Amino acid sequence: MIICGVVGVGKTTLGKALSLNTGFEFLDEPVKDNPYLTDYYKNTKKYALKMQIYMLMARSKMLKYTIDKNAILARSILDDGIFVEVLKKLKLIDDRDYKVYKDFVDAVIKPALYFDPRLKTDLWIYLRCSTLNAIKRINKRNRKSELSVSYEYWDLLNSEYEKWYNENKDKLNFLVIDTNNKDKTEILMEVLNYIDWL
């Protein structure tokens, strides 16, 4: 299973709860040991490509680790590219670096990982929420590197997630949950009921 959605939507909260209820291992986002995260938010333009290459490497390792395991991941390589699209639209990554990233994903990453049948994802859980609710949750968890990020960035990221979902909804098996007016228990139960139905 892969849980996706804008920063602050509740991927980690849901992932941990699902892990406790299913016995599947939860692999959270590679944030804790990320050597670029703080620098990326301080000087996004300078660290954009380095950050995204690091994320590709970290997510690739996570995916390979899940071979022959029941696992839940917070985000994947497929939706990680949304961040690069946001950087491009905000002019925070230049055309050369953008092309290098896209070519690397298409020529190396996707063939190596997504054509391997052992890495097929059974379910994509897309958590939706408004940008304002996402920002409230980001502020509540108080991760310093995120607090200075502009509303424009979070709003564009949220919009790009919706665009990505619409482009992929017929290709991937999605469960979509609007989290705006649901607490974490309601969200968990919705997923567990869906899994039981599968």
Phi and psi restraints in degrees (value plus and minus 20) as a CYANA .aco file:
   2 ILE   PHI    -145.6  -105.6
   2 ILE   PSI     110.5   150.5
   3 ILE   PHI    -122.6   -82.6
   3 ILE   PSI     106.2   146.2
   4 CYS   PHI    -151.1  -111.1
   4 CYS   PSI     143.2   183.2
   5 GLY   PHI     128.5   168.5
   5 GLY   PSI     148.6   188.6
   6 VAL   PHI     -79.1   -39.1
   6 VAL   PSI     136.3   176.3
   7 VAL   PHI     -74.7   -34.7
   7 VAL   PSI     113.8   153.8
   8 GLY   PHI      70.1   110.1
   8 GLY   PSI     -20.7    19.3
   9 VAL   PHI     -95.7   -55.7
   9 VAL   PSI     -41.7    -1.7
  10 GLY   PHI      96.5   136.5
  10 GLY   PSI       4.9    44.9
  11 LYS   PHI     -82.5   -42.5
  11 LYS   PSI     -66.1   -26.1
  12 THR   PHI     -87.1   -47.1
  12 THR   PSI     -63.5   -23.5
  13 THR   PHI     -78.6   -38.6
  13 THR   PSI     -67.8   -27.8
  14 LEU   PHI     -86.9   -46.9
  14 LEU   PSI     -63.2   -23.2
  15 GLY   PHI     -78.6   -38.6
  15 GLY   PSI     -64.6   -24.6
  16 LYS   PHI     -85.2   -45.2
  16 LYS   PSI     -61.5   -21.5
  17 ALA   PHI     -86.0   -46.0
  17 ALA   PSI     -62.0   -22.0
  18 LEU   PHI     -83.1   -43.1
  18 LEU   PSI     -59.8   -19.8
  19 SER   PHI     -80.1   -40.1
  19 SER   PSI     -64.4   -24.4
  20 LEU   PHI     -84.1   -44.1
  20 LEU   PSI     -53.1   -13.1
  21 ASN   PHI    -111.5   -71.5
  21 ASN   PSI     -37.0     3.0
  22 THR   PHI    -135.7   -95.7
  22 THR   PSI     -39.9     0.1
  23 GLY   PHI      63.4   103.4
  23 GLY   PSI     -22.6    17.4
  24 PHE   PHI     -91.8   -51.8
  24 PHE   PSI     125.3   165.3
  25 GLU   PHI     -96.4   -56.4
  25 GLU   PSI     115.4   155.4
  26 PHE   PHI    -121.6   -81.6
  26 PHE   PSI     106.8   146.8
  27 LEU   PHI    -131.7   -91.7
  27 LEU   PSI      86.7   126.7
  28 ASP   PHI     -96.0   -56.0
  28 ASP   PSI     152.0   192.0
  29 GLU   PHI     -82.6   -42.6
  29 GLU   PSI     126.4   166.4
  30 PRO   PHI     -97.4   -57.4
  30 PRO   PSI      51.6    91.6
  31 VAL   PHI    -121.9   -81.9
  31 VAL   PSI     -65.1   -25.1
  32 LYS   PHI     -76.6   -36.6
  32 LYS   PSI     -65.2   -25.2
  33 ASP   PHI    -120.1   -80.1
  33 ASP   PSI      -6.4    33.6
  34 ASN   PHI     -94.7   -54.7
  34 ASN   PSI      94.1   134.1
  35 PRO   PHI     -95.7   -55.7
  35 PRO   PSI     -28.0    12.0
  36 TYR   PHI    -126.7   -86.7
  36 TYR   PSI     -32.3     7.7
  37 LEU   PHI     -76.8   -36.8
  37 LEU   PSI     -72.1   -32.1
  38 THR   PHI     -83.7   -43.7
  38 THR   PSI     -66.1   -26.1
  39 ASP   PHI     -82.8   -42.8
  39 ASP   PSI     -57.1   -17.1
  40 TYR   PHI     -80.9   -40.9
  40 TYR   PSI     -64.9   -24.9
  41 TYR   PHI     -94.4   -54.4
  41 TYR   PSI     -45.1    -5.1
  42 LYS   PHI     -98.0   -58.0
  42 LYS   PSI     -59.1   -19.1
  43 ASN   PHI    -161.8  -121.8
  43 ASN   PSI      54.3    94.3
  44 THR   PHI     -77.7   -37.7
  44 THR   PSI     -63.8   -23.8
  45 LYS   PHI     -80.4   -40.4
  45 LYS   PSI     -62.2   -22.2
  46 LYS   PHI     -88.1   -48.1
  46 LYS   PSI     -57.4   -17.4
  47 TYR   PHI    -125.7   -85.7
  47 TYR   PSI     -13.1    26.9
  48 ALA   PHI     -76.5   -36.5
  48 ALA   PSI     -75.4   -35.4
  49 LEU   PHI     -87.3   -47.3
  49 LEU   PSI     -61.5   -21.5
  50 LYS   PHI     -80.1   -40.1
  50 LYS   PSI     -63.3   -23.3
  51 MET   PHI     -81.6   -41.6
  51 MET   PSI     -66.7   -26.7
  52 GLN   PHI     -89.3   -49.3
  52 GLN   PSI     -55.4   -15.4
  53 ILE   PHI     -87.1   -47.1
  53 ILE   PSI     -60.7   -20.7
  54 TYR   PHI     -79.1   -39.1
  54 TYR   PSI     -64.8   -24.8
  55 MET   PHI     -83.4   -43.4
  55 MET   PSI     -59.8   -19.8
  56 LEU   PHI     -79.6   -39.6
  56 LEU   PSI     -65.8   -25.8
  57 MET   PHI     -82.7   -42.7
  57 MET   PSI     -67.4   -27.4
  58 ALA   PHI     -84.2   -44.2
  58 ALA   PSI     -63.5   -23.5
  59 ARG   PHI     -89.2   -49.2
  59 ARG   PSI     -53.7   -13.7
  60 SER   PHI     -82.5   -42.5
  60 SER   PSI     -64.5   -24.5
  61 LYS   PHI     -82.1   -42.1
  61 LYS   PSI     -61.2   -21.2
  62 MET   PHI     -83.4   -43.4
  62 MET   PSI     -64.5   -24.5
  63 LEU   PHI     -81.7   -41.7
  63 LEU   PSI     -65.7   -25.7
  64 LYS   PHI     -82.2   -42.2
  64 LYS   PSI     -55.8   -15.8
  65 TYR   PHI     -81.8   -41.8
  65 TYR   PSI     -49.4    -9.4
  66 THR   PHI    -100.9   -60.9
  66 THR   PSI     -24.8    15.2
  67 ILE   PHI     -75.9   -35.9
  67 ILE   PSI     108.4   148.4
  68 ASP   PHI      44.5    84.5
  68 ASP   PSI       2.3    42.3
  69 LYS   PHI    -146.4  -106.4
  69 LYS   PSI     133.1   173.1
  70 ASN   PHI    -108.3   -68.3
  70 ASN   PSI      96.1   136.1
  71 ALA   PHI    -161.3  -121.3
  71 ALA   PSI     138.3   178.3
  72 ILE   PHI    -142.8  -102.8
  72 ILE   PSI     108.2   148.2
  73 LEU   PHI    -137.7   -97.7
  73 LEU   PSI     122.6   162.6
  74 ALA   PHI    -109.7   -69.7
  74 ALA   PSI      86.9   126.9
  75 ARG   PHI      52.0    92.0
  75 ARG   PSI     147.2   187.2
  76 SER   PHI    -164.1  -124.1
  76 SER   PSI     158.4   198.4
  77 ILE   PHI     -84.8   -44.8
  77 ILE   PSI     -54.6   -14.6
  78 LEU   PHI     -83.0   -43.0
  78 LEU   PSI     -65.3   -25.3
  79 ASP   PHI    -109.2   -69.2
  79 ASP   PSI     -28.3    11.7
  80 ASP   PHI     -84.6   -44.6
  80 ASP   PSI     -49.2    -9.2
  81 GLY   PHI     -82.9   -42.9
  81 GLY   PSI     -38.0     2.0
  82 ILE   PHI     -79.0   -39.0
  82 ILE   PSI     -57.8   -17.8
  83 PHE   PHI     -83.4   -43.4
  83 PHE   PSI     -56.5   -16.5
  84 VAL   PHI     -88.6   -48.6
  84 VAL   PSI     -57.3   -17.3
  85 GLU   PHI     -83.9   -43.9
  85 GLU   PSI     -59.1   -19.1
  86 VAL   PHI     -83.8   -43.8
  86 VAL   PSI     -65.4   -25.4
  87 LEU   PHI     -78.3   -38.3
  87 LEU   PSI     -61.5   -21.5
  88 LYS   PHI     -83.2   -43.2
  88 LYS   PSI     -65.7   -25.7
  89 LYS   PHI     -87.7   -47.7
  89 LYS   PSI     -50.0   -10.0
  90 LEU   PHI    -110.3   -70.3
  90 LEU   PSI     -15.3    24.7
  91 LYS   PHI      38.8    78.8
  91 LYS   PSI      19.2    59.2
  92 LEU   PHI    -125.5   -85.5
  92 LEU   PSI     -17.8    22.2
  93 ILE   PHI    -159.8  -119.8
  93 ILE   PSI     115.4   155.4
  94 ASP   PHI    -100.5   -60.5
  94 ASP   PSI     147.0   187.0
  95 ASP   PHI     -80.1   -40.1
  95 ASP   PSI     -57.6   -17.6
  96 ARG   PHI     -84.4   -44.4
  96 ARG   PSI     -69.6   -29.6
  97 ASP   PHI     -85.5   -45.5
  97 ASP   PSI     -57.0   -17.0
  98 TYR   PHI     -80.9   -40.9
  98 TYR   PSI     -65.6   -25.6
  99 LYS   PHI     -85.4   -45.4
  99 LYS   PSI     -61.6   -21.6
 100 VAL   PHI     -79.5   -39.5
 100 VAL   PSI     -66.0   -26.0
 101 TYR   PHI     -80.6   -40.6
 101 TYR   PSI     -71.1   -31.1
 102 LYS   PHI     -82.3   -42.3
 102 LYS   PSI     -63.7   -23.7
 103 ASP   PHI     -84.9   -44.9
 103 ASP   PSI     -59.3   -19.3
 104 PHE   PHI     -84.2   -44.2
 104 PHE   PSI     -64.1   -24.1
 105 VAL   PHI     -82.7   -42.7
 105 VAL   PSI     -67.2   -27.2
 106 ASP   PHI     -90.3   -50.3
 106 ASP   PSI     -57.7   -17.7
 107 ALA   PHI    -110.2   -70.2
 107 ALA   PSI     -46.6    -6.6
 108 VAL   PHI    -137.9   -97.9
 108 VAL   PSI     -76.1   -36.1
 109 ILE   PHI     -88.4   -48.4
 109 ILE   PSI     -74.9   -34.9
 110 LYS   PHI     -80.0   -40.0
 110 LYS   PSI     -67.5   -27.5
 111 PRO   PHI     -81.4   -41.4
 111 PRO   PSI     -56.9   -16.9
 112 ALA   PHI     -91.4   -51.4
 112 ALA   PSI     -54.0   -14.0
 113 LEU   PHI    -128.9   -88.9
 113 LEU   PSI     -64.8   -24.8
 114 TYR   PHI    -108.4   -68.4
 114 TYR   PSI     -24.6    15.4
 115 PHE   PHI    -120.0   -80.0
 115 PHE   PSI     -16.2    23.8
 116 ASP   PHI    -108.0   -68.0
 116 ASP   PSI      92.8   132.8
 117 PRO   PHI     -81.0   -41.0
 117 PRO   PSI     -40.3    -0.3
 118 ARG   PHI     -92.2   -52.2
 118 ARG   PSI     -32.8     7.2
 119 LEU   PHI    -128.3   -88.3
 119 LEU   PSI      -3.8    36.2
 120 LYS   PHI     -87.8   -47.8
 120 LYS   PSI     111.2   151.2
 121 THR   PHI    -111.0   -71.0
 121 THR   PSI     105.6   145.6
 122 ASP   PHI     -95.9   -55.9
 122 ASP   PSI     -56.9   -16.9
 123 LEU   PHI    -164.7  -124.7
 123 LEU   PSI     113.4   153.4
 124 TRP   PHI    -129.4   -89.4
 124 TRP   PSI     101.7   141.7
 125 ILE   PHI    -122.8   -82.8
 125 ILE   PSI      90.1   130.1
 126 TYR   PHI    -119.1   -79.1
 126 TYR   PSI      91.7   131.7
 127 LEU   PHI    -113.7   -73.7
 127 LEU   PSI     103.2   143.2
 128 ARG   PHI    -123.5   -83.5
 128 ARG   PSI     127.3   167.3
 129 CYS   PHI    -181.1  -141.1
 129 CYS   PSI     142.4   182.4
 130 SER   PHI     -90.1   -50.1
 130 SER   PSI     137.4   177.4
 131 THR   PHI     -81.0   -41.0
 131 THR   PSI     -60.2   -20.2
 132 LEU   PHI     -82.1   -42.1
 132 LEU   PSI     -61.3   -21.3
 133 ASN   PHI     -86.6   -46.6
 133 ASN   PSI     -58.7   -18.7
 134 ALA   PHI     -80.8   -40.8
 134 ALA   PSI     -64.0   -24.0
 135 ILE   PHI     -85.3   -45.3
 135 ILE   PSI     -59.5   -19.5
 136 LYS   PHI     -78.6   -38.6
 136 LYS   PSI     -63.1   -23.1
 137 ARG   PHI     -89.1   -49.1
 137 ARG   PSI     -58.3   -18.3
 138 ILE   PHI     -81.8   -41.8
 138 ILE   PSI     -65.0   -25.0
 139 ASN   PHI     -84.6   -44.6
 139 ASN   PSI     -57.3   -17.3
 140 LYS   PHI     -85.3   -45.3
 140 LYS   PSI     -60.6   -20.6
 141 ARG   PHI     -97.6   -57.6
 141 ARG   PSI     -38.4     1.6
 142 ASN   PHI      40.1    80.1
 142 ASN   PSI      23.6    63.6
 143 ARG   PHI    -101.7   -61.7
 143 ARG   PSI      90.8   130.8
 144 LYS   PHI     -71.5   -31.5
 144 LYS   PSI     -61.2   -21.2
 145 SER   PHI     -83.7   -43.7
 145 SER   PSI     -41.2    -1.2
 146 GLU   PHI    -114.6   -74.6
 146 GLU   PSI     -37.4     2.6
 147 LEU   PHI     -88.1   -48.1
 147 LEU   PSI     -44.5    -4.5
 148 SER   PHI    -114.5   -74.5
 148 SER   PSI     -17.1    22.9
 149 VAL   PHI     -93.5   -53.5
 149 VAL   PSI     120.6   160.6
 150 SER   PHI     -94.5   -54.5
 150 SER   PSI     135.6   175.6
 151 TYR   PHI     -77.6   -37.6
 151 TYR   PSI     -60.3   -20.3
 152 GLU   PHI     -76.2   -36.2
 152 GLU   PSI     -63.0   -23.0
 153 TYR   PHI     -83.3   -43.3
 153 TYR   PSI     -70.6   -30.6
 154 TRP   PHI     -83.5   -43.5
 154 TRP   PSI     -58.3   -18.3
 155 ASP   PHI     -88.3   -48.3
 155 ASP   PSI     -60.7   -20.7
 156 LEU   PHI     -87.0   -47.0
 156 LEU   PSI     -60.5   -20.5
 157 LEU   PHI     -79.5   -39.5
 157 LEU   PSI     -64.1   -24.1
 158 ASN   PHI     -82.7   -42.7
 158 ASN   PSI     -63.1   -23.1
 159 SER   PHI     -84.2   -44.2
 159 SER   PSI     -60.8   -20.8
 160 GLU   PHI     -87.5   -47.5
 160 GLU   PSI     -52.7   -12.7
 161 TYR   PHI     -82.4   -42.4
 161 TYR   PSI     -63.4   -23.4
 162 GLU   PHI     -84.1   -44.1
 162 GLU   PSI     -61.5   -21.5
 163 LYS   PHI     -82.4   -42.4
 163 LYS   PSI     -65.1   -25.1
 164 TRP   PHI     -80.9   -40.9
 164 TRP   PSI     -63.7   -23.7
 165 TYR   PHI     -79.5   -39.5
 165 TYR   PSI     -66.6   -26.6
 166 ASN   PHI     -83.1   -43.1
 166 ASN   PSI     -51.9   -11.9
 167 GLU   PHI     -94.5   -54.5
 167 GLU   PSI     -43.5    -3.5
 168 ASN   PHI    -135.5   -95.5
 168 ASN   PSI     -21.8    18.2
 169 LYS   PHI     -82.9   -42.9
 169 LYS   PSI     -43.5    -3.5
 170 ASP   PHI    -115.0   -75.0
 170 ASP   PSI     -24.2    15.8
 171 LYS   PHI    -123.8   -83.8
 171 LYS   PSI     -47.9    -7.9
 172 LEU   PHI    -141.0  -101.0
 172 LEU   PSI     134.3   174.3
 173 ASN   PHI    -105.2   -65.2
 173 ASN   PSI      80.0   120.0
 174 PHE   PHI    -121.0   -81.0
 174 PHE   PSI     122.0   162.0
 175 LEU   PHI    -134.3   -94.3
 175 LEU   PSI      99.6   139.6
 176 VAL   PHI    -124.9   -84.9
 176 VAL   PSI     109.1   149.1
 177 ILE   PHI    -148.3  -108.3
 177 ILE   PSI     103.4   143.4
 178 ASP   PHI    -103.1   -63.1
 178 ASP   PSI      93.9   133.9
 179 THR   PHI    -112.8   -72.8
 179 THR   PSI     -20.5    19.5
 180 ASN   PHI     -77.2   -37.2
 180 ASN   PSI     -63.4   -23.4
 181 ASN   PHI    -138.0   -98.0
 181 ASN   PSI       9.2    49.2
 182 LYS   PHI    -144.9  -104.9
 182 LYS   PSI     123.4   163.4
 183 ASP   PHI    -109.4   -69.4
 183 ASP   PSI     154.8   194.8
 184 LYS   PHI     -84.3   -44.3
 184 LYS   PSI     -50.0   -10.0
 185 THR   PHI     -89.6   -49.6
 185 THR   PSI     -61.5   -21.5
 186 GLU   PHI     -83.1   -43.1
 186 GLU   PSI     -61.1   -21.1
 187 ILE   PHI     -85.0   -45.0
 187 ILE   PSI     -66.2   -26.2
 188 LEU   PHI     -77.9   -37.9
 188 LEU   PSI     -67.1   -27.1
 189 MET   PHI     -84.0   -44.0
 189 MET   PSI     -55.9   -15.9
 190 GLU   PHI     -82.4   -42.4
 190 GLU   PSI     -62.1   -22.1
 191 VAL   PHI     -88.9   -48.9
 191 VAL   PSI     -65.2   -25.2
 192 LEU   PHI     -82.2   -42.2
 192 LEU   PSI     -59.2   -19.2
 193 ASN   PHI     -85.0   -45.0
 193 ASN   PSI     -58.4   -18.4
 194 TYR   PHI     -87.0   -47.0
 194 TYR   PSI     -65.1   -25.1
 195 ILE   PHI     -80.3   -40.3
 195 ILE   PSI     -61.9   -21.9
 196 ASP   PHI     -82.5   -42.5
 196 ASP   PSI     -52.1   -12.1
 197 TRP   PHI     -94.1   -54.1
 197 TRP   PSI     -50.7   -10.7
